[in-house]
């Protein structure tokens, strides 16, 4: 099976030797590597794009009007990363033979999706997540045969959402956030959620190389706590 044409630039860039590169100085997530000698844990996430296989010849980069990406919002009761928006995914299990296997297994467990309808397209180099010491491999995929998805365990997730790509691309929904601890990076306000941190960085990196992106105001830097409060969340 071939890659949908409208996803071609994203897959080519992500699958390159060095993965995505921050050329703007606004996306520190893409530059994260584990410190020398650090003990890391392996993990993977599923960056699952859905939408028509055929490109839209009238749209920038051929992006179909129904293109979307699957995201989850973690339960507010969790001890770590509560309420944060994330790609489906998690830690590698001993039985997983690859990052693709980890990402698909975790996505099935978290959202109920049928992995047989998912076409893996590329894996990115691992990205280090300092708070958890995970080395996370993003697995890009196309949802060739979408299945019903939803919250499987309310103790783990509050929402499972297919977010339209065009909502993420809307300049009115894009800005940077500054964390009280010093982190600053890209964010999206969509569907009553604030997408920032690791997930926001990966999405921003992919959109930057997609051919779909329109210019947005990178100088619009907002306080993270205020931005979360605006959507009913907290740091």
Long-range contacts (C-beta under 8 A, 24 or more apart in sequence): 1-119, 1-144, 3-121, 3-142, 4-51, 4-53, 4-54, 4-55, 4-142, 5-54, 5-55, 5-62, 6-51, 6-55, 6-56, 6-61, 6-62, 6-63, 6-64, 6-67, 6-212, 7-49, 7-121, 7-140, 7-142, 9-61, 9-209, 9-210, 9-211, 10-49, 10-140, 10-206, 10-209, 10-210, 11-121, 11-122, 11-140, 13-206, 13-209, 14-122, 14-124, 14-138, 14-140, 14-206, 14-209, 15-121, 15-122, 15-123, 15-124, 15-140, 18-125, 19-124, 19-125, 20-124, 20-202, 20-205, 20-206, 20-208, 20-209, 22-205, 23-208, 24-208, 24-218, 26-176, 26-184, 26-185, 26-186, 26-204, 26-218, 27-185, 27-186, 27-201, 27-204, 27-205, 27-208, 28-183, 28-184, 28-185, 28-201, 29-127, 29-185, 29-197, 29-198, 29-200, 29-201, 29-202, 29-205, 30-127, 30-201, 30-202, 30-205, 32-127, 32-128, 32-129, 32-130, 33-127, 33-128, 34-128, 34-133, 34-135, 38-133, 39-133, 40-128, 40-133, 40-134, 40-135, 41-91, 41-92, 41-132, 41-133, 41-134, 41-135, 42-91, 42-92, 42-99, 42-102, 42-126, 42-134, 42-135, 42-137, 43-89, 43-90, 43-91, 43-92, 43-102, 43-134, 43-135, 43-136, 43-137, 44-89, 44-90, 44-92, 44-99, 44-100, 44-102, 44-103, 44-106, 44-123, 44-136, 44-137, 44-138, 44-139, 45-86, 45-87, 45-88, 45-89, 45-90, 45-103, 45-106, 45-136, 45-137, 45-138, 45-139, 45-202, 46-70, 46-87, 46-88, 46-89, 46-103, 46-104, 46-106, 46-107, 46-118, 46-139, 46-141, 47-87, 47-138, 47-139, 47-140, 47-141, 47-202, 47-206, 48-87, 48-88, 48-107, 48-113, 48-118, 48-141, 48-142, 48-143, 49-140, 49-141, 49-142, 49-143, 49-165, 50-142, 50-143, 50-146, 50-162, 51-143, 51-165, 53-144, 59-212, 60-211, 60-212, 60-213, 60-214, 61-210, 61-211, 61-212, 61-213, 62-211, 63-165, 63-166, 63-169, 63-210, 63-212, 65-166, 66-164, 67-164, 67-165, 67-166, 68-162, 68-163, 68-164, 68-165, 69-162, 69-163, 69-165, 69-168, 69-203, 70-107, 70-111, 70-113, 70-143, 70-149, 70-160, 70-161, 70-162, 70-163, 71-160, 71-161, 71-162, 71-163, 71-193, 71-195, 71-199, 72-110, 72-111, 72-157, 72-159, 72-160, 72-161, 73-157, 73-158, 73-159, 73-160, 73-161, 73-193, 74-156, 74-157, 74-158, 75-154, 75-155, 75-156, 75-157, 75-158, 76-158, 77-155, 78-155, 78-156, 80-131, 80-132, 81-131, 83-158, 83-228, 83-233, 83-234, 84-197, 84-199, 85-193, 85-194, 85-195, 85-196, 85-199, 86-198, 86-199, 87-138, 87-199, 87-202, 88-113, 89-136, 89-139, 91-134, 99-123, 99-137, 99-139, 100-139, 102-137, 103-137, 103-139, 103-141, 104-139, 109-152, 110-152, 110-153, 110-156, 110-157, 110-160, 111-149, 111-150, 111-151, 111-152, 111-157, 111-160, 112-147, 112-148, 112-149, 112-150, 112-152, 113-147, 113-149, 114-145, 114-147, 116-145, 117-143, 117-144, 117-145, 117-146, 117-147, 118-142, 118-143, 118-144, 119-143, 119-144, 127-198, 127-202, 129-198, 136-198, 138-202, 140-206, 159-193, 161-191, 161-193, 163-190, 163-191, 163-195, 164-190, 165-212, 167-191, 168-195, 168-203, 168-207, 169-207, 169-212, 169-213, 169-214, 171-214, 171-215, 171-216, 171-217, 174-216, 174-217, 174-220, 175-216, 175-217, 175-220, 175-221, 175-222, 175-227, 176-218, 176-220, 176-221, 176-222, 177-221, 177-222, 177-223, 177-224, 177-227, 178-221, 178-222, 178-223, 178-224, 179-224, 179-235, 180-224, 180-225, 180-235, 183-224, 184-221, 186-218, 187-222, 187-227, 189-227, 189-230, 189-231, 192-231, 192-232, 193-231, 193-233, 194-227, 194-228, 194-230, 194-231, 194-233, 196-224, 196-227
